């Protein structure tokens, strides 16, 4: 049986690494896009492909997808995971420098657009594809003092819905995952609130229980009542999930 091909952006650490490991465990050949080519190659493994890609740059994305097509084959699954918070200056609206605002939008919203745009021809030709965009609960509920990030993740949610409406009839599924706080390198030890009732367990997490893997794409399992799967364009709201330990964090 021919192995399926997936692309994961920002797949070298945190949520992206967990997704990459989950896909590899399901016998996908995974292409990892990251600014660090060596880290991307290590995460992708010997049968995958690591590519230095800036998801906010159209030429870089197109070149990365062309490399995947030439080396591994057509892309069946895309996970738009790469994202940034904007750093300490990305605060309230009047406090956020224009260049910081634009950089956050470029990575978190333009990035999924460029990557999806580049792989959709393969999916349309095959009559099948899955695009998963890692948004955030802050795309649904405002995070105070983080104007640029909240706006970008709201855009990512609506982008996923737009893809679902436009391409669902061609056999291409699009969903957004909206996790709550996840313990990654963004959150150094001691900087996160103590875990509450809900604990988010990403697939492949160290000591985690894993998650549902239906449809060939790793999913995340929250507490009872939070593990939801609906139709196309689903927003998987995991806002009660407070903290999780992610492999490679």
C-alpha positions as a printed Julia matrix, in Angstrom:
249×3 Matrix{Float64}:
   0.0    0.0    0.0
   1.35   3.39  -0.97
   2.12   5.56   2.01
   0.33   8.87   2.4
   2.14  12.22   2.34
   1.6   14.94   4.92
   3.08  18.4    5.42
   3.34  19.86   8.92
   4.43  23.48   9.29
   6.33  24.35  12.45
   6.71  20.64  13.13
   9.93  20.62  15.14
   8.63  21.34  18.65
   5.56  21.53  20.83
   2.19  20.8   19.2
   3.78  20.52  15.75
   6.27  17.89  16.9
   3.49  15.88  18.55
   1.47  15.99  15.31
   4.51  14.98  13.26
   5.18  12.02  15.56
   1.53  10.99  15.42
   1.48  11.03  11.64
   4.73   9.07  11.41
   3.28   6.48  13.78
   0.42   6.08  11.3
   2.91   5.36   8.51
   2.69   8.74   6.84
   5.76  10.13   5.16
   5.96  13.59   6.65
   7.49  16.76   5.28
   8.27  19.25   8.03
   8.48  22.94   7.19
  10.46  25.1    9.58
  12.92  27.99   9.47
  15.58  25.58  10.82
  16.33  23.05   8.07
  18.38  20.7   10.29
  15.69  20.58  12.98
  13.04  19.99  10.32
  15.01  17.06   8.87
  15.46  15.51  12.32
  11.74  15.79  13.08
  10.71  14.37   9.7
  12.84  11.25  10.13
  14.78   9.21   7.59
  11.78   8.52   5.36
  10.45  12.07   5.49
  11.69  15.45   4.35
  12.77  18.53   6.25
  12.59  21.81   4.35
  13.6   25.33   5.37
  10.44  27.32   4.7
   9.21  30.71   5.79
   5.43  30.23   5.75
   4.87  33.96   5.38
   6.82  34.08   2.1
   5.03  32.9   -1.05
   8.18  31.92  -2.95
   9.53  29.99   0.02
   6.26  28.1    0.45
   5.97  27.29  -3.25
   9.56  26.05  -3.34
   8.95  23.9   -0.26
   5.85  22.27  -1.7
   7.67  21.69  -5.0
  10.44  19.91  -3.07
   7.86  17.7   -1.34
   6.2   16.89  -4.64
   9.54  15.98  -6.26
  10.87  13.94  -3.33
   7.83  12.35  -1.67
   4.89  12.87  -3.99
   1.54  14.7   -3.97
   0.35  16.02  -0.62
  -2.76  14.47   0.91
  -2.67  16.13   4.33
  -1.59  19.63   5.39
  -1.34  20.73   9.0
  -1.03  24.52   9.31
   0.64  24.6   12.7
   3.36  27.28  12.49
   2.49  30.32  14.54
   3.89  33.12  16.67
   2.65  35.25  19.55
   4.47  38.42  18.6
   6.59  38.83  21.7
   6.31  41.3   24.57
   5.53  44.31  22.38
   2.42  42.65  20.86
   0.03  43.99  23.47
  -3.05  46.15  23.3
  -3.9   47.85  20.02
  -2.29  51.24  20.66
   0.8   49.62  22.17
   1.55  47.23  19.29
   4.09  48.39  16.68
   2.77  48.15  13.14
   5.63  45.88  12.06
   4.87  43.47  14.93
   1.17  43.4   14.01
   2.02  42.68  10.39
   4.48  39.92  11.29
   1.93  38.13  13.49
  -0.72  38.31  10.75
   1.82  37.17   8.15
   2.75  33.99  10.02
  -0.58  33.1   11.66
  -3.02  33.98   8.87
  -1.09  34.53   5.63
   0.94  31.36   6.35
  -2.05  28.98   6.31
  -3.34  30.73   3.19
  -0.06  30.34   1.3
   0.49  26.72   2.33
  -3.09  25.69   1.57
  -2.99  27.49  -1.76
   0.17  25.58  -2.69
  -1.15  22.07  -1.86
  -4.74  22.43  -3.06
  -3.92  21.6   -6.72
  -2.67  18.15  -5.61
  -5.79  17.61  -3.54
  -8.15  18.75  -6.28
  -6.46  16.44  -8.76
  -6.83  13.5   -6.35
 -10.37  14.33  -5.28
  -9.26  14.02  -1.67
  -7.39  16.0    0.96
  -7.37  17.12   4.55
  -6.28  20.53   5.79
  -6.06  21.11   9.54
  -5.35  24.6   10.82
  -4.13  24.92  14.39
  -5.89  28.06  15.54
  -6.45  28.85  19.23
  -9.2   29.29  21.77
  -8.17  32.93  21.5
  -9.59  32.91  17.99
 -12.97  32.44  19.68
 -12.5   34.13  23.05
 -10.45  37.32  23.36
  -7.14  37.1   25.21
  -6.79  40.47  26.95
  -3.74  42.45  25.98
  -2.91  40.35  22.91
  -4.67  42.19  20.09
  -2.54  40.96  17.19
  -2.51  37.3   18.26
  -6.25  37.14  18.99
  -7.08  38.77  15.66
  -4.79  36.45  13.72
  -6.28  33.32  15.28
  -9.8   34.52  14.62
  -8.77  34.92  11.01
  -7.32  31.4   11.0
 -10.65  29.97  12.21
 -12.6   31.73   9.47
 -10.01  30.76   6.9
 -10.55  27.08   7.76
 -14.3   27.56   7.38
 -13.82  29.27   4.03
 -11.82  26.31   2.74
 -14.5   23.91   3.96
 -17.25  25.77   2.12
 -15.29  26.15  -1.1
 -13.66  22.72  -1.36
 -15.82  20.27   0.6
 -17.71  19.2   -2.5
 -14.39  18.17  -4.06
 -13.59  15.71  -1.27
 -11.32  18.1    0.64
 -11.95  18.5    4.35
 -10.89  21.57   6.31
 -11.05  21.96  10.08
  -9.64  24.29  12.7
  -8.44  23.06  16.08
  -8.71  25.64  18.86
  -6.6   24.45  21.81
  -6.31  26.2   25.13
  -3.02  26.66  26.94
  -0.48  23.97  26.06
   2.86  23.59  27.79
   5.44  24.22  25.08
   8.64  26.26  24.84
   6.44  29.37  24.65
   5.69  28.76  28.32
   8.89  28.3   30.38
   8.68  26.23  33.6
   6.7   28.02  36.25
   5.13  30.54  33.86
   1.82  28.73  33.3
  -1.15  28.52  35.65
  -1.51  25.25  37.54
  -3.48  22.61  35.6
  -7.21  22.76  36.21
  -9.93  20.24  35.58
  -9.19  19.89  31.88
  -5.86  18.6   30.58
  -5.12  18.63  26.88
  -3.3   15.49  25.73
  -1.76  15.99  22.28
  -0.97  12.84  20.32
   2.61  11.78  20.93
   2.94  13.73  24.16
   5.33  12.43  26.76
   3.29  10.45  29.23
   0.08  11.36  27.42
  -2.79   9.06  26.6
  -2.87   9.9   22.92
  -5.96  10.84  21.0
  -8.39   9.78  18.36
  -6.76   9.24  14.99
  -9.77   8.84  12.77
  -9.44  10.07   9.25
  -5.65   9.82   9.22
  -5.09  13.1   11.11
  -4.11  13.18  14.79
  -6.71  14.76  17.01
  -6.59  15.96  20.58
  -8.57  14.49  23.39
  -9.86  16.79  26.09
 -11.99  16.0   29.12
 -15.4   14.43  28.73
 -17.62  16.46  26.48
 -14.78  18.35  24.83
 -13.69  15.75  22.32
 -15.97  16.83  19.49
 -15.99  15.83  15.85
 -18.46  17.48  13.58
 -18.59  18.12   9.87
 -16.57  20.28   7.57
 -15.31  23.54   8.96
 -15.5   22.37  12.56
 -14.01  24.55  15.3
 -12.8   22.16  18.0
 -13.13  24.29  21.08
 -10.89  23.14  23.89
 -10.95  26.22  26.08
 -11.36  24.29  29.34
  -8.11  22.48  28.66
  -5.68  24.39  30.82
  -2.29  22.73  30.48
  -0.59  19.82  28.79
   2.87  18.37  28.54
   3.99  18.14  24.92
   6.86  15.95  23.74
   9.89  18.05  22.83
   8.66  21.13  24.72
